[in-house]
Amino acid sequence: MALVAVVLGAGFGKDSGSQRPAAGRQPSPPPGHVTWILSGDDLALLRDGNAGLGRRYFDNRDTFVVGKVDGAQDMVPRGFRSIPTLSYASLRAFEDDVHFGRIDPRIGAVIYDPEAWGRTPAVEQEAPVASMRRFNRLASHWGYGAIVAPGRDLALDAAAGCAKHTGEILDQAYLRCGLIAGAGTAEGFVIQAAPEELELDKLHSLLRRARLQLRVQSPQALGLASLSTAPPGADEPTWPIDLLRAARLELAHVPGIMLNFTPATTEVAASFLRDLERERLVHGLLVARRD
């Protein structure tokens, strides 16, 4: 099931009709019908010099544009049909914002991104699956589409119920500890694959096993994989061809990408998107996705 089907068929989130195309414009599908997640800041950077590219890819109901919890929450460009989205690293913060009515009524989806960092409370890091499931229930109760994106580094917490063993690589611990079970009733699950995107064998192994777990744990959830112009741990610059190779592999396993880039690498991201569009490889990969 694709998230866009939820948007069109059942109304994704609280106000799925809040963004309307300009009068007279005919809706057009994004290149390859891929589901995208990207920040409003990144989209603004891309559109500054690549307005047409940004519209072709992200002016559709397959795109989730992430705003600022403590700033401009709805960062969907005027006239775009993308879904206004917020991302939380803390379940407690989401609970507070819901309780005190701080969320813009135009927001249609929320993402929970618990990781081993100061932005996620220790109690949530120690029980990530339970925290993700509570987030899903609360989001659903208030009419938001829920997406969860747990960091693989949660498997490094010795205080958690499951943690990395000596001699075990992090991908193995992430999969063994069952963080994917946190998908629960979520409508989307992001596999944090960016740290492996430059090592295609490792990327393939992670995506294959994670996709199989997701299929068993939460068959209704749409799978996405993260992709970054500056992947964690990379010692050298990432080039458009690197992103293209990783995207080919990711889209052979899942139909969505969470794309991250920086002001300094905006043109790298734009070149990657142009290459992806030029090759017309997205549609073909989706048709031939691996079982």
Salt bridges, closest charged atoms under 4 A:
ASP41 OD1 - LYS68 NZ 2.79
ASP59 OD2 - ARG25 NH2 2.22
ASP59 OD2 - ARG55 NH1 2.75
ASP59 OD1 - ARG81 NE 3.29
ASP74 OD2 - ARG106 NE 3.46
GLU95 OE2 - ARG134 NE 2.49
ASP97 OD1 - ARG102 NH1 2.93
ASP104 OD2 - ARG106 NH2 2.73
GLU168 OE2 - ARG176 NE 2.88
ASP171 OD1 - ARG152 NH1 2.19
GLU196 OE2 - ARG152 NH1 3.58
GLU199 OE1 - LYS202 NZ 3.51
ASP242 OD1 - ARG245 NH1 3.95
GLU267 OE1 - ARG274 NH2 3.88
ASP275 OD1 - ARG278 NH1 2.62
GLU277 OE2 - ARG56 NE 2.79
GLU279 OE2 - ARG248 NH2 3.07
